[in-house]
């Protein structure tokens, strides 16, 4: 059997973390409870001062270092949230830190990390993924004899994340049937397993990953920790090529289920949480709400906890989030439209081809030759997905149809 965090060690971690982190609220969701016929409550880990649960594990690990280890300083790699937790801990404890972040990390997360760390930390941007940054950070730590603070595959980090579970059990008034938890490297899920295996073994813990980065799901299915060759980096807080060895062994034995959610579905959920509940979450933070449709039958009449893991969302990503949500809902479609080289062709397309509720949201056209027809890339937003086929038929009838791009990933990737 794998190592499971011990309750005594988790309680010690809770005492240490209490110095810097408040107990996050557990709030009922009237809207979601009504939709699914369940008692659904949200564990608001997005409300920490660093806006994610990562402060728990990072602080517990760094606080456990000896005086000699603290003097050497620490190194970590992170897509953002762990970095902020480490930065805060370094500043609070007066320990120098070097933080490696992928070069694609949203600017907001980089700036927040620098703010929390102050003069105690240095941020280095390296590589295109967390795994790239992690490799560089480990090399640097090895060459400089500094302490590497792993974001998830470390006993003390896992014990720190496990304190979420202790709080949950203190906050609920009745037994928890299901907990949904986002899985990136698996540290939070592993910590929850340690708590609930010992204190509430009937609770079912469901891990949720992005469809484009199913590293834990793949590893569990194969029976060994498996590195993915490529991942979709959009849900940056939960997109890793390989989970931890410790966390894999805990999760494979302790998770009730490990599931994935499409990135577009997550984007729909982000917008819905903001518009309906005034809750701002990052993509990873929305995973546990986005998955509920897949469990709608199982959770009826049950007590369900969804952990909102973080809210470090960059507002500059809003356009992409909306775009992905519309694409997933089959309301946004891209075409190559072939316009006849004659006056009035565009007007004919708008009047005779577009439906009354269709809207052109993207248009790229350039006349470069005297050919009969010239192509344009056109994005069209529909009111109903059922309007797509009639639109295509009208395009073909008017000899406008060139190609449908949504199902051509090699071309489509240049549009979003």
C-alpha positions in Angstrom: 0.0 0.0 0.0 1.2 3.6 -0.7 2.1 6.2 1.9 -1.1 7.9 3.1 -0.7 11.2 5.1 -1.0 10.7 8.8 -3.7 12.6 10.6 -1.3 13.6 13.4 1.1 15.2 10.8 -1.9 16.8 9.0 -3.1 18.4 12.2 0.5 19.8 12.8 0.4 21.2 9.3 -2.9 22.9 10.1 -1.4 24.5 13.1 1.5 25.9 11.1 -0.7 27.1 8.2 -3.1 28.9 10.6 -0.4 31.5 11.0 -0.8 32.7 7.4 -4.0 31.3 6.0 -7.6 31.8 7.2 -10.1 28.9 7.1 -11.9 29.2 3.7 -15.7 29.2 3.7 -17.9 26.3 2.7 -20.9 28.0 0.9 -24.1 26.3 -0.4 -24.9 26.8 -4.1 -28.7 27.2 -4.4 -28.5 27.3 -8.2 -26.4 24.1 -8.6 -28.3 22.3 -5.8 -31.6 23.0 -7.6 -30.2 22.0 -11.0 -28.9 18.6 -9.9 -31.4 17.8 -7.1 -28.5 17.5 -4.6 -27.0 19.4 -1.6 -24.1 21.0 -3.4 -21.6 23.2 -1.4 -18.5 25.0 -2.6 -15.2 24.9 -0.7 -13.9 28.4 -1.6 -10.1 27.8 -1.8 -10.1 30.6 -4.3 -10.5 33.1 -1.4 -7.0 32.6 0.1 -4.9 35.7 0.0 -2.9 34.1 -2.8 -6.2 33.0 -4.3 -5.6 29.3 -4.3 -5.1 26.4 -2.0 -1.4 26.2 -2.9 -0.4 28.4 0.0 -1.1 25.4 2.3 1.4 22.9 0.9 4.1 25.5 0.0 4.1 27.1 3.5 4.0 23.7 5.3 7.0 22.5 3.4 9.1 25.6 3.6 8.2 26.1 7.3 9.5 22.5 8.0 13.0 23.3 6.7 15.9 23.4 9.2 17.8 26.6 9.8 20.7 25.4 7.6 18.3 24.5 4.8 16.5 27.9 5.0 19.9 29.7 4.8 20.6 28.0 1.5 17.4 29.2 0.0 14.7 27.4 -2.0 13.8 26.8 -5.7 10.5 25.8 -7.2 8.7 25.5 -10.6 5.1 26.4 -11.1 2.5 27.5 -13.7 1.5 30.2 -11.2 -0.4 29.1 -8.0 2.4 27.1 -6.3 4.7 30.0 -7.3 2.6 32.5 -5.4 2.4 30.2 -2.3 6.2 29.7 -2.3 6.7 33.5 -2.9 4.5 34.3 0.1 6.2 31.8 2.3 9.7 33.1 1.4 8.7 36.6 2.1 6.9 35.7 5.4 9.8 33.5 6.7 12.6 35.6 5.2 14.0 32.9 3.0 15.5 33.6 -0.5 13.7 31.8 -3.4 14.2 31.3 -7.1 10.9 30.6 -8.9 10.9 29.1 -12.4 7.7 29.6 -14.4 6.8 28.5 -18.0 7.2 31.3 -20.5 3.5 31.0 -21.4 2.4 31.7 -17.8 -0.3 34.5 -17.8 1.2 37.9 -16.9 -1.2 38.3 -14.0 0.2 35.2 -12.3 3.8 36.4 -12.8 3.1 39.9 -11.4 1.2 38.4 -8.4 4.2 36.1 -7.7 6.6 39.0 -7.6 4.2 41.0 -5.4 3.9 38.3 -2.8 7.6 37.5 -2.8 8.9 41.0 -2.8 12.7 41.3 -2.5 13.0 37.7 -1.3 12.4 36.0 -4.6 13.6 36.0 -8.2 11.3 34.9 -11.1 12.8 33.0 -14.1 10.7 32.3 -17.2 11.8 29.0 -18.8 10.2 26.6 -21.3 6.7 26.2 -22.7 5.1 23.9 -20.0 5.3 23.3 -16.3 7.4 20.2 -17.0 10.0 22.3 -18.9 10.3 24.8 -16.1 10.5 22.0 -13.6 13.4 20.4 -15.3 15.3 23.7 -15.3 14.5 24.4 -11.7 15.7 20.9 -10.6 19.0 21.4 -12.4 19.5 24.8 -10.8 18.7 23.4 -7.4 21.1 20.5 -7.8 23.9 22.8 -9.0 23.4 25.4 -6.3 22.6 23.0 -3.4 19.3 24.7 -2.8 16.1 23.0 -1.6 13.7 22.2 -4.4 10.0 22.8 -3.3 8.0 20.4 -5.4 4.5 21.6 -6.2 2.9 18.2 -5.4 5.2 15.2 -5.0 6.4 15.8 -1.5 5.2 14.5 1.9 5.0 17.9 3.5 3.3 19.5 0.6 0.7 16.8 0.5 0.1 17.1 4.3 -0.4 20.9 3.8 -3.0 20.4 1.1 -4.6 17.7 3.3 -5.7 20.5 5.7 -8.5 21.3 3.2 -10.0 18.0 4.3 -9.8 18.7 8.0 -11.6 22.0 7.5 -14.3 20.3 5.4 -15.1 17.8 8.1 -15.3 20.6 10.7 -17.6 22.7 8.5 -20.2 20.1 7.3 -23.3 19.2 9.3 -23.8 15.8 7.7 -21.7 13.2 6.0 -20.2 14.1 2.6 -21.2 11.6 -0.1 -19.0 13.0 -2.9 -16.0 15.4 -3.2 -14.9 16.6 -6.6 -11.3 17.8 -6.8 -9.2 19.1 -9.6 -6.1 17.1 -10.4 -3.0 18.6 -11.9 0.0 16.8 -10.2 -2.3 15.2 -7.6 -1.2 16.9 -4.4 -4.6 18.1 -3.2 -6.4 14.9 -4.2 -3.7 12.9 -2.3 -4.1 15.0 0.8 -7.9 14.6 0.8 -7.6 10.9 0.4 -5.4 10.8 3.5 -8.0 12.6 5.6 -11.1 10.9 4.3 -9.6 7.4 4.2 -9.1 7.7 8.0 -12.0 9.9 9.1 -14.8 9.5 6.5 -14.1 6.3 4.4 -17.5 6.3 2.8 -16.9 9.6 1.1 -16.3 9.1 -2.6 -13.5 11.3 -3.9 -13.6 12.1 -7.7 -10.6 13.5 -9.4 -11.1 15.8 -12.4 -8.6 16.6 -15.1 -8.7 18.5 -18.4 -9.4 16.4 -21.4 -6.3 17.7 -23.1 -4.0 16.8 -20.2 -5.2 13.4 -18.7 -2.0 12.5 -17.0 -3.5 10.9 -13.9 -6.3 9.2 -15.7 -3.9 7.7 -18.3 -1.5 6.6 -15.5 -4.2 4.9 -13.5 -5.6 3.1 -16.6 -2.1 1.9 -17.5 -1.2 0.9 -13.9 2.0 2.9 -13.9 3.0 6.6 -13.8 3.0 7.6 -17.4 4.4 10.8 -19.1 2.2 12.2 -21.8 4.0 13.2 -25.0 1.9 16.4 -25.5 -0.8 18.3 -23.6 -3.2 21.1 -24.1 -1.8 23.9 -21.9 -5.0 26.0 -21.7 -6.0 24.9 -18.2 -2.5 25.8 -17.0 -3.2 25.1 -13.3 -4.0 21.4 -14.0 -1.9 20.7 -17.1 1.1 18.5 -16.4 2.7 15.8 -18.6 3.4 13.6 -15.7 1.9 13.4 -12.1 4.0 12.7 -9.1 5.1 9.2 -8.1 3.8 9.7 -4.6 0.6 11.2 -5.7 0.0 8.5 -8.4 0.3 5.7 -5.8 -2.0 7.5 -3.4 -4.6 8.4 -6.1 -4.7 5.0 -7.8 -5.7 3.4 -4.5 -7.7 6.2 -3.0 -9.8 7.9 -5.8 -13.3 6.5 -6.4 -13.0 7.7 -10.0 -10.8 9.8 -12.3 -12.5 11.7 -15.1 -11.8 14.3 -17.7 -13.7 17.4 -18.8 -13.4 19.2 -22.2 -11.7 22.5 -22.1 -14.7 24.1 -23.8 -17.0 22.9 -21.1 -14.8 24.4 -18.5 -14.9 27.7 -20.4 -18.7 27.6 -20.3 -18.6 27.0 -16.6 -16.2 29.9 -16.0 -18.6 32.3 -17.7 -21.6 30.8 -16.0 -20.1 31.1 -12.5 -19.2 34.7 -13.2 -22.6 35.7 -14.8 -24.8 33.7 -12.4 -23.0 33.6 -9.1 -20.5 36.5 -9.3 -17.7 34.0 -8.7 -14.4 34.5 -10.5 -12.4 31.2 -11.1 -9.4 30.3 -13.2 -9.9 27.4 -15.6 -8.6 24.7 -13.1 -10.9 26.1 -10.5 -13.9 25.5 -12.7 -13.2 21.8 -13.4 -15.2 20.5 -10.4 -18.3 22.4 -11.4 -17.9 21.5 -15.1 -17.9 17.8 -14.3 -21.3 17.7 -12.5 -23.3 17.1 -15.7 -21.4 13.8 -16.1 -22.4 12.8 -12.6 -25.9 14.2 -12.6 -27.6 10.9 -11.9 -25.2 9.6 -9.3 -25.3 12.8 -7.1 -29.1 13.2 -6.9 -30.2 13.5 -3.3 -26.5 13.4 -2.1 -24.3 15.8 -0.2 -21.6 17.0 -2.7 -18.6 19.2 -2.2 -16.9 20.9 -5.1 -13.5 22.4 -4.4 -13.0 25.7 -6.2 -9.2 25.5 -6.2 -8.2 28.9 -7.4 -9.2 32.3 -8.9 -6.0 33.5 -10.5 -7.5 34.3 -13.9 -6.0 36.8 -16.3 -8.7 39.1 -17.6 -6.9 39.2 -21.0 -7.9 35.6 -21.5 -11.6 36.4 -21.4 -12.0 36.6 -25.2 -10.4 33.1 -25.6 -12.5 31.7 -22.8 -15.7 33.0 -24.6 -14.5 31.7 -27.9 -13.8 28.2 -26.6 -17.2 28.2 -24.8 -19.0 29.1 -28.0 -17.1 26.5 -30.0 -17.9 23.8 -27.5 -21.6 24.7 -27.6 -21.4 24.5 -31.4 -22.5 28.1 -31.7 -19.3 29.5 -33.3 -18.2 28.2 -36.7 -15.5 29.1 -39.1 -15.6 28.7 -42.9 -13.6 29.4 -46.0 -16.2 31.3 -48.1 -15.5 31.8 -51.8 -16.9 35.1 -52.9 -17.5 35.8 -56.6 -15.4 38.7 -57.8 -18.3 41.0 -58.6 -20.0 43.9 -57.0 -22.8 42.9 -54.5 -21.4 39.5 -53.7 -21.0 40.3 -49.9 -24.4 41.8 -49.8 -25.9 38.7 -51.4 -24.1 36.6 -48.8 -25.5 38.6 -45.9 -29.0 38.9 -47.2 -29.6 35.5 -48.8 -27.2 33.1 -46.9 -27.0 34.3 -43.3 -30.0 33.5 -41.1 -31.9 36.3 -39.2 -30.0 35.5 -36.0 -26.6 34.7 -37.5 -23.8 37.1 -36.8 -20.4 37.5 -38.5 -17.8 37.8 -35.8 -14.6 37.2 -37.9 -13.8 38.2 -41.5 -10.5 38.1 -43.3 -10.4 38.8 -47.1 -7.8 40.0 -49.5 -8.2 40.1 -53.3 -4.8 39.0 -54.7 -5.7 37.8 -58.2 -8.3 38.1 -60.9 -9.7 34.7 -60.4 -13.4 34.2 -60.5 -13.7 33.5 -56.8 -11.6 34.7 -53.9 -11.6 33.0 -50.5 -12.3 34.7 -47.2 -12.1 33.2 -43.7 -15.4 33.9 -42.0 -16.5 33.3 -38.4 -20.2 33.1 -37.8 -22.0 32.9 -34.4 -25.3 31.1 -34.4 -28.2 31.4 -31.9 -28.9 27.6 -32.0 -26.6 24.7 -33.0 -29.4 23.4 -35.2 -28.9 26.4 -37.5 -25.6 25.1 -38.8 -26.7 22.6 -41.4 -29.3 25.0 -43.0 -26.5 27.6 -43.2 -24.1 25.3 -45.0 -26.9 24.3 -47.4 -27.6 27.9 -48.2 -23.9 28.5 -48.8 -23.7 25.6 -51.2 -26.8 26.7 -53.0 -25.3 30.1 -53.6 -21.9 28.7 -54.6 -20.2 30.4 -51.6 -19.1 27.3 -49.6 -15.4 26.5 -49.6 -14.5 24.6 -46.5 -15.7 24.1 -42.9 -12.8 24.7 -40.6 -13.9 23.7 -37.1 -13.1 20.0 -37.8 -9.7 20.7 -39.4 -7.4 21.2 -36.4 -4.3 21.9 -38.5 -6.0 25.0 -40.0 -8.2 25.8 -37.1 -5.4 26.3 -34.6 -4.4 29.5 -36.3 -7.9 31.1 -35.6 -8.1 30.7 -31.8 
